Amino acid sequence: KKLHSSDFAASCAKIFSASDSDSDKTLVVGELVVAMNAVRSEMAVECEEITSAKAEAAVFDFDLDRNKSLDGGEFSKLCKILIISSIIKENPADVAKYCFAAEGVAGKEGGMPTK
């Protein structure tokens, strides 16, 4: 329930806005490092510190419109996956693929499914 609550959505939006240094309503890799580390600390996600390589992998997996950045909706999905993967102690990319498959969404070459 928590991952679908308005409080969770507000927390994601707050982290997104604070990390969007150029205010273009998207997060590129450098901004995403800041945002994902904020998710780690503010939402008590147990995972290693986020590096540029991990942020690049997240963009690759969650950038559904392939613009090399994440918008608010894409970032919110990433936050949910980070929390779930932390709880069940599994790789976030594997958890994301499983969740999208469970939704019946077909994948796109080189990342998660399209919108």
Number of C-alpha atoms within 10 A of each C-alpha: 5 9 15 9 9 10 11 17 17 12 16 24 16 12 19 27 18 14 22 19 15 11 11 10 15 22 26 21 20 15 20 26 22 22 25 25 19 19 22 20 13 11 15 11 19 15 17 9 11 16 16 14 11 16 21 18 15 24 25 18 21 26 23 21 13 13 12 16 22 26 20 16 16 20 25 22 14 24 23 20 21 24 20 18 20 17 12 10 12 12 14 21 19 11 17 23 18 12 13 14 14 9 9 10 14 12 15 12 8 8 19 22 20 14 11
